Amino acid sequence: MSDSKGLEVLVLGVGDAFSALHYSTCLALRSAGQWLLIDCPHPIRKVLRESSAKAGLELDAGDLAGVV
């Protein structure tokens, strides 16, 4: 999802610690070509691969500028 200011949001998870269907709530933000990962769960590389593939992106741990 993009807005007119160039901020892109990639939702990685929508569940909670007890969810059997979804990863815990987390997201990746991209602005000015840099990705920031917010509230990343384990296994983050699997989460990134699955979510970015569904969005038509290629995003992996090496592409992240920071983690919060």
Residue, then its C-alpha position, 0 to 999 in steps of 0.5 A: m500500500s502506498d500513499s502520495k508521500g512515498l510511504e509503503v506498508l507491507v503487513l507481515g502478520v495480523g495475529d497474536a501470540f496465540s494465533a494458530l493461523h497468522y504470524s504475530t502482528c508486525l509490518a515493514l515500512r519503506s520510505a526513500g527506498q529503505w525498509l524498516l521492520i517493526d515488531c518482528p516475530h520469529p521466524i522473520r526470514k520465513v515471514l518476510r519471504e512469504s509476505s513479500a512474495k504475496a505482495g510481488l516483492e523480494l524482501d529479505a533480512g539483508d534489505l532492511a535498514g533497521v529493526v524496531 
